Amino acid sequence: MTTSPRRPRTSPRRPVVASRPTVSKGRVACVAVGMTLVTAGFGWRLVDLQLRPDPALAGQIGSQVREQVIEAPRGDILDRHGRTMALSLTRPSIIADPRLVPAAEVDDIVGQLAAHLSTDPAVIERRLRSGQAFVFLERQVEPAVGDAVLALGLPGISSQDEPYRDHPNRECSGLSVIGRVDIDQVGISGLEERFDDHLTGEPGLAVRETQRGGDVRIPGGYQVVTAVEPGLDLHLTLDRNIQYEAEQLLVEALERTGGGKAMAIVTDPATGEIHAMANAVRDAETGEARCTTTNLAATWTYEPGSIMKALTFAAVLENGAWDEHTPVHIPSVISVARGAGMADHNYTDVNLRDGDATHPPSWIMAKSSNNGTIRLATKLGADPFQSTLERLGIGERTALEFKGEASGILDDLDSHGLMLS
């Protein structure tokens, strides 16, 4: 039998193990010290910021929180029945952030805006090139104008609503009494100025958080710090309807007579309350009769006309110069002497076309008889008449305290030689 040769026995191979690098204890200590210093530095900086905020960093953070003044609504002006005579509504104002307007596009943008705005194009261009963060291009435009401008989609151009004063009856709505406010809602005439403190409220304050740069608002980042206190309403004795009708009648009277000015005051004799104080004028340039914003009834000195009959009757009756039940002989023509250097004046009573007549004082008042009133004033005499007019406040300012109110003129009756007695 044969046998196979025996293979030589081999020993198993041991795995090769790489030698580990050795780290010195000094290096470990340096790293540990470094990390400790960095951690300590961060900790110190946090404490430092809490105790002494960095001005530059605080400024960057603060620039994201912007204060916003909340304008207080102006109070309404109401008539005796609570109907509105003046109130504040809103209109869009066209604004711009010139920083967002490309310099190369300014001329083109000005041209597009000029087609809708009344502001001088040169002014628009100057404002768009100002480099400021905010400028007005035109304030309180009509809503249609605001919509047309926004529809252009111009960079940096937008709008914001602003309050303006509105009057339901437009020009013939007692503006001569109500007065006006300027574009910033400050009273500049009439009752708007007289009671400006009453009508003006206290503005509020809010803070708004925005992304750095201010172009993106952060949701929930709006907070009212100080609440708005709205202005108070002002209630008048005027009646809006009577005021409007009185002004319309005055305009019609000027057109019919060719007069230059007309005034009417409607009062309640029992209380003295004024229900209307109307004024109308004829425009010197156009010749058109129209309502006016000037309160001529309070600021202009004029002859009172037939309303003096009521004052004359008051003086006659109060001083006992005539009894209200005793008939008065009234000449159809009366000649009144006006003193030295002045011609006598003849008064013809249109109510006495058939000659002299006798009527009670009530007839004289009802017919507004000139001659009957002169006859009673003659019986009264100059001195008591003068005294009564002064006590009635003729020639003095009234208690209205209307700015620019005239005191009127009341001369001594004897000074112009009117012979009443």
C-alpha positions as CSV (number, residue, x, y, z in Angstrom):
1,M,0.0,0.0,0.0
2,T,1.1,3.4,-0.7
3,T,0.9,6.5,1.5
4,S,0.6,10.2,0.7
5,P,3.3,12.5,1.8
6,R,2.4,14.5,5.0
7,R,2.0,18.2,4.6
8,P,4.1,20.3,6.8
9,R,2.2,21.6,9.9
10,T,1.9,25.5,9.9
11,S,1.3,27.7,12.9
12,P,-1.7,30.0,13.0
13,R,-1.0,33.7,12.0
14,R,-1.4,36.2,14.8
15,P,-3.4,39.4,14.0
16,V,-1.3,42.5,13.5
17,V,-2.2,45.1,16.1
18,A,-1.4,48.7,15.2
19,S,0.4,50.6,17.8
20,R,-1.7,53.4,19.5
21,P,-0.3,56.9,19.4
22,T,0.6,58.3,22.7
23,V,-0.9,61.6,23.9
24,S,1.0,63.6,26.3
25,K,-0.6,64.7,29.4
26,G,0.5,68.3,28.6
27,R,-1.6,68.4,25.5
28,V,-4.7,67.2,27.3
29,A,-4.2,69.9,29.9
30,C,-3.9,72.6,27.3
31,V,-7.1,71.6,25.5
32,A,-9.0,71.4,28.8
33,V,-7.8,74.9,29.8
34,G,-8.7,76.3,26.4
35,M,-12.3,74.9,26.6
36,T,-12.6,76.2,30.0
37,L,-11.5,79.7,29.0
38,V,-13.9,79.7,26.0
39,T,-16.8,78.6,28.2
40,A,-15.9,81.2,30.8
41,G,-15.6,83.9,28.1
42,F,-19.2,83.1,26.8
43,G,-20.4,83.1,30.3
44,W,-18.8,86.4,31.1
45,R,-20.2,88.0,27.9
46,L,-23.7,86.9,28.8
47,V,-23.4,88.4,32.2
48,D,-21.9,91.5,30.8
49,L,-24.7,92.0,28.3
50,Q,-27.2,91.6,31.1
51,L,-25.5,94.2,33.2
52,R,-24.0,96.5,30.6
53,P,-25.7,96.1,27.2
54,D,-23.5,96.7,24.2
55,P,-24.7,100.0,22.5
56,A,-24.2,98.7,18.9
57,L,-26.0,95.4,19.6
58,A,-28.8,97.1,21.5
59,G,-29.2,99.5,18.6
60,Q,-29.6,96.7,16.2
61,I,-32.1,95.0,18.3
62,G,-34.0,98.2,19.1
63,S,-34.3,99.1,15.4
64,Q,-36.6,96.1,15.1
65,V,-39.1,97.5,17.6
66,R,-40.7,100.7,16.3
67,E,-43.0,103.1,18.1
68,Q,-46.2,104.1,16.3
69,V,-48.4,107.1,17.4
70,I,-52.1,106.2,17.1
71,E,-54.0,109.3,16.2
72,A,-57.1,110.0,18.3
73,P,-60.4,110.5,16.4
74,R,-61.7,114.1,16.5
75,G,-65.1,114.5,18.1
76,D,-68.2,115.2,15.9
77,I,-70.1,118.4,15.9
78,L,-73.9,117.7,16.2
79,D,-77.0,119.9,15.9
80,R,-79.7,120.2,18.5
81,H,-81.3,116.9,17.4
82,G,-78.0,114.9,17.3
83,R,-77.6,115.2,13.5
84,T,-74.0,115.4,12.2
85,M,-72.8,118.8,11.0
86,A,-69.1,117.9,11.0
87,L,-67.3,114.5,11.4
88,S,-64.0,112.9,10.6
89,L,-63.7,110.3,7.8
90,T,-60.6,109.0,6.1
91,R,-58.9,109.5,2.8
92,P,-55.8,107.9,1.3
93,S,-52.6,109.9,1.3
94,I,-49.9,109.0,-1.3
95,I,-46.6,108.3,0.4
96,A,-43.2,107.0,-0.6
97,D,-40.0,105.4,0.8
98,P,-37.4,107.0,-1.5
99,R,-34.9,104.3,-0.4
100,L,-36.9,101.7,-2.3
101,V,-37.2,103.9,-5.5
102,P,-34.5,103.0,-8.1
103,A,-32.6,106.2,-9.0
104,A,-32.7,105.2,-12.7
105,E,-36.5,105.0,-12.6
106,V,-37.3,108.2,-10.8
107,D,-38.1,110.2,-14.0
108,D,-40.4,107.6,-15.3
109,I,-42.1,107.2,-11.9
110,V,-42.6,111.0,-11.6
111,G,-44.3,111.0,-15.0
112,Q,-46.7,108.3,-14.1
113,L,-47.6,109.9,-10.7
114,A,-48.0,113.4,-12.3
115,A,-50.9,112.0,-14.4
116,H,-52.9,111.4,-11.2
117,L,-51.6,113.8,-8.6
118,S,-51.9,117.6,-8.4
119,T,-48.5,118.0,-6.7
120,D,-45.9,119.7,-8.9
121,P,-43.8,117.1,-10.7
122,A,-40.6,118.9,-9.6
123,V,-41.7,118.6,-6.0
124,I,-42.4,114.8,-6.5
125,E,-39.0,114.3,-8.0
126,R,-37.2,116.2,-5.2
127,R,-38.9,114.1,-2.6
128,L,-38.2,110.8,-4.3
129,R,-34.5,111.7,-4.5
130,S,-34.4,112.8,-0.9
131,G,-33.1,109.5,0.4
132,Q,-35.4,109.7,3.4
133,A,-37.4,106.8,4.8
134,F,-40.8,108.5,4.5
135,V,-42.2,111.4,2.4
136,F,-45.7,112.6,1.5
137,L,-46.4,113.0,-2.2
138,E,-49.9,114.2,-1.8
139,R,-52.2,114.1,1.2
140,Q,-55.9,113.2,1.5
141,V,-56.6,112.5,-2.2
142,E,-59.9,111.1,-3.5
143,P,-60.3,107.4,-3.1
144,A,-60.4,106.9,-6.9
145,V,-57.0,108.7,-7.2
146,G,-55.5,106.6,-4.5
147,D,-56.7,103.4,-6.2
148,A,-55.3,104.6,-9.5
149,V,-51.9,105.3,-8.1
150,L,-51.7,101.9,-6.3
151,A,-52.7,100.2,-9.5
152,L,-49.5,101.4,-11.1
153,G,-47.5,99.1,-8.9
154,L,-44.6,101.6,-8.6
155,P,-41.7,100.6,-6.3
156,G,-41.6,102.4,-3.0
157,I,-45.0,104.1,-3.6
158,S,-47.9,103.3,-1.3
159,S,-50.8,104.9,0.6
160,Q,-52.0,105.4,4.1
161,D,-55.4,106.5,5.4
162,E,-55.6,109.9,7.1
163,P,-58.6,111.6,8.7
164,Y,-60.3,114.6,7.1
165,R,-63.2,116.7,8.1
166,D,-66.5,116.1,6.2
167,H,-69.7,118.1,6.2
168,P,-72.9,116.3,5.1
169,N,-74.5,119.5,3.5
170,R,-71.1,120.4,1.9
171,E,-70.6,124.2,1.6
172,C,-74.0,125.3,2.8
173,S,-73.8,123.5,6.1
174,G,-73.1,126.3,8.5
175,L,-69.4,126.4,7.8
176,S,-69.3,130.1,8.7
177,V,-70.2,129.0,12.2
178,I,-68.8,125.5,12.4
179,G,-65.4,126.6,11.0
180,R,-62.6,124.5,9.6
181,V,-59.6,122.4,10.5
182,D,-56.2,122.3,8.8
183,I,-54.9,119.1,7.1
184,D,-53.6,117.9,10.5
185,Q,-57.1,118.2,12.1
186,V,-56.4,121.3,14.1
187,G,-59.2,123.8,14.4
188,I,-58.3,127.1,12.6
189,S,-61.7,128.9,12.5
190,G,-65.2,129.0,14.0
191,L,-66.3,126.5,16.6
192,E,-63.6,124.1,15.4
193,E,-61.0,126.5,16.7
194,R,-63.1,127.8,19.7
195,F,-63.6,124.2,21.1
196,D,-60.4,122.6,19.7
197,D,-59.3,121.3,23.1
198,H,-62.8,119.7,23.6
199,L,-62.9,118.1,20.2
200,T,-59.3,116.9,20.1
201,G,-58.5,113.6,21.9
202,E,-55.3,112.2,23.3
203,P,-53.2,110.1,20.9
204,G,-52.2,106.6,21.9
205,L,-48.9,104.7,21.5
206,A,-48.1,101.3,20.1
207,V,-45.0,99.3,19.4
208,R,-44.6,97.1,16.4
209,E,-41.9,94.5,16.0
210,T,-40.5,94.0,12.5
211,Q,-37.7,92.2,10.8
212,R,-34.5,94.1,10.8
213,G,-34.8,96.8,8.2
214,G,-38.5,97.2,9.0
215,D,-39.9,95.9,5.7
216,V,-41.5,92.7,7.2
217,R,-43.8,92.8,10.1
218,I,-43.7,89.9,12.6
219,P,-47.1,88.3,13.4
220,G,-48.2,89.1,16.9
221,G,-45.5,91.8,17.2
222,Y,-48.0,94.6,17.7
223,Q,-48.9,95.9,21.1
224,V,-50.7,99.0,22.3
225,V,-48.8,100.7,25.1
226,T,-51.1,103.7,25.7
227,A,-54.7,103.6,24.7
228,V,-56.3,106.3,22.6
229,E,-58.7,108.8,24.2
230,P,-61.1,110.0,21.4
231,G,-62.2,113.6,21.3
232,L,-65.5,114.6,22.7
233,D,-68.6,115.5,20.6
234,L,-69.9,119.1,20.6
235,H,-73.7,119.6,20.7
236,L,-75.1,122.9,19.3
237,T,-78.4,124.7,19.5
238,L,-78.3,125.0,15.7
239,D,-80.8,123.0,13.7
240,R,-79.1,121.5,10.6
241,N,-82.2,121.7,8.4
242,I,-83.1,125.3,9.4
243,Q,-79.4,126.3,8.9
244,Y,-79.4,124.8,5.4
245,E,-82.7,126.3,4.3
246,A,-81.7,129.7,5.7
247,E,-78.5,129.7,3.6
248,Q,-80.3,128.6,0.5
249,L,-82.8,131.4,0.9
250,L,-80.0,134.0,1.4
251,V,-78.3,132.8,-1.8
252,E,-81.7,133.1,-3.7
253,A,-82.2,136.6,-2.2
254,L,-78.8,137.8,-3.5
255,E,-79.5,136.4,-6.9
256,R,-82.9,138.0,-7.0
257,T,-81.9,141.4,-5.7
258,G,-78.3,141.7,-6.9
259,G,-77.1,142.3,-3.3
260,G,-73.5,141.7,-2.1
261,K,-74.0,140.2,1.3
262,A,-76.8,138.6,3.3
263,M,-77.2,137.4,6.8
264,A,-79.9,135.8,8.8
265,I,-80.1,134.7,12.5
266,V,-83.0,132.4,13.6
267,T,-83.6,132.3,17.4
268,D,-86.0,131.0,19.9
269,P,-87.2,134.2,21.7
270,A,-88.2,132.2,24.8
271,T,-84.8,130.8,25.4
272,G,-82.4,132.9,23.2
273,E,-81.1,129.8,21.6
274,I,-79.8,130.2,18.1
275,H,-81.3,127.8,15.6
276,A,-79.5,129.1,12.5
277,M,-76.8,131.7,11.8
278,A,-76.6,131.9,8.0
279,N,-74.4,133.9,5.7
280,A,-74.1,134.4,2.0
281,V,-72.0,136.6,-0.3
282,R,-71.6,137.5,-4.0
283,D,-68.2,136.5,-5.3
284,A,-66.4,139.6,-6.4
285,E,-64.7,137.8,-9.3
286,T,-67.4,135.6,-10.7
287,G,-70.5,137.5,-9.6
288,E,-71.9,134.2,-8.3
289,A,-74.0,134.2,-5.1
290,R,-72.9,131.5,-2.7
291,C,-72.7,130.4,0.9
292,T,-69.6,131.7,2.7
293,T,-67.3,130.4,5.3
294,T,-67.0,133.8,6.9
295,N,-69.4,134.5,9.7
296,L,-70.5,137.9,8.7
297,A,-73.4,137.9,11.2
298,A,-70.8,137.9,14.0
299,T,-67.7,139.6,12.5
300,W,-69.3,142.3,10.3
301,T,-70.7,145.6,11.5
302,Y,-74.0,146.4,9.8
303,E,-77.3,148.2,10.3
304,P,-79.8,145.9,12.0
305,G,-82.8,147.0,9.9
306,S,-86.3,146.1,11.0
307,I,-85.2,144.0,14.0
308,M,-84.7,147.4,15.7
309,K,-88.5,147.7,15.8
310,A,-88.7,144.9,18.4
311,L,-86.0,146.7,20.5
312,T,-87.9,149.9,20.1
313,F,-91.1,148.4,21.3
314,A,-89.3,146.8,24.3
315,A,-87.9,150.2,25.3
316,V,-91.3,151.9,24.8
317,L,-93.2,149.4,26.9
318,E,-90.5,148.9,29.6
319,N,-90.3,152.7,30.2
320,G,-94.1,153.1,30.1
321,A,-94.0,155.6,27.2
322,W,-97.1,153.9,25.7
323,D,-99.6,151.3,26.7
324,E,-99.9,148.2,24.5
325,H,-103.7,148.6,24.3
326,T,-103.8,152.3,23.5
327,P,-104.2,153.1,19.7
328,V,-101.6,155.2,18.0
329,H,-102.2,157.9,15.4
330,I,-99.8,157.2,12.5
331,P,-99.1,159.8,9.9
332,S,-98.7,158.4,6.4
333,V,-95.7,160.6,6.0
334,I,-93.3,161.7,8.8
335,S,-90.5,164.2,8.4
336,V,-87.6,163.5,10.8
337,A,-85.0,166.2,11.5
338,R,-81.4,165.0,11.5
339,G,-79.8,168.0,13.0
340,A,-77.5,170.8,11.7
341,G,-75.9,170.2,8.4
342,M,-78.2,167.2,7.6
343,A,-81.3,167.3,5.5
344,D,-84.6,166.1,7.0
345,H,-85.7,162.7,5.9
346,N,-89.3,161.9,4.9
347,Y,-90.6,158.4,5.7
348,T,-93.7,157.3,3.7
349,D,-95.5,154.3,5.2
350,V,-96.4,151.8,2.5
351,N,-99.1,150.4,4.8
352,L,-101.0,153.7,4.8
353,R,-101.7,154.3,1.1
354,D,-105.0,155.9,2.0
355,G,-103.6,158.5,4.4
356,D,-103.2,158.8,8.1
357,A,-104.7,156.1,10.3
358,T,-105.0,154.9,13.9
359,H,-104.0,151.4,14.9
360,P,-103.0,149.6,18.1
361,P,-99.3,148.9,18.7
362,S,-99.8,145.2,17.8
363,W,-100.8,146.3,14.2
364,I,-97.6,148.4,14.0
365,M,-95.4,145.4,14.9
366,A,-97.4,143.0,12.7
367,K,-97.1,145.3,9.7
368,S,-93.5,146.4,10.5
369,S,-94.7,150.0,10.2
370,N,-91.8,152.4,10.0
371,N,-94.0,155.5,10.8
372,G,-95.8,153.8,13.6
373,T,-92.5,152.8,15.2
374,I,-91.1,156.3,14.8
375,R,-94.2,157.7,16.4
376,L,-93.7,155.5,19.5
377,A,-90.0,156.2,19.7
378,T,-90.8,160.0,19.6
379,K,-92.9,159.5,22.7
380,L,-90.1,157.5,24.4
381,G,-87.3,160.1,23.9
382,A,-83.6,159.7,23.2
383,D,-82.2,159.1,26.8
384,P,-84.4,156.2,27.8
385,F,-84.1,154.7,24.3
386,Q,-80.3,155.0,24.6
387,S,-80.3,153.4,28.0
388,T,-82.4,150.5,27.0
389,L,-80.2,149.7,23.9
390,E,-77.1,149.7,26.1
391,R,-78.7,147.4,28.6
392,L,-79.7,145.1,25.7
393,G,-76.0,144.8,24.8
394,I,-76.1,146.8,21.6
395,G,-72.6,148.0,20.8
396,E,-71.0,145.2,22.8
397,R,-69.7,141.8,22.0
398,T,-72.0,138.9,22.8
399,A,-71.4,135.9,25.1
400,L,-70.7,133.7,22.1
401,E,-67.0,134.5,22.4
402,F,-66.7,134.0,18.6
403,K,-63.2,134.8,17.4
404,G,-63.1,138.1,15.5
405,E,-66.6,139.1,16.7
406,A,-67.3,142.7,16.1
407,S,-68.7,144.8,19.0
408,G,-70.8,146.9,16.7
409,I,-71.4,150.7,16.9
410,L,-73.8,152.5,19.2
411,D,-73.3,156.2,19.1
412,D,-75.0,158.6,21.5
413,L,-78.4,159.2,19.9
414,D,-78.0,162.9,20.5
415,S,-74.6,162.9,18.7
416,H,-76.1,162.6,15.2
417,G,-79.0,165.0,16.0
418,L,-81.8,162.6,15.5
419,M,-84.8,164.5,16.9
420,L,-86.9,161.9,18.8
421,S,-88.4,164.3,21.3
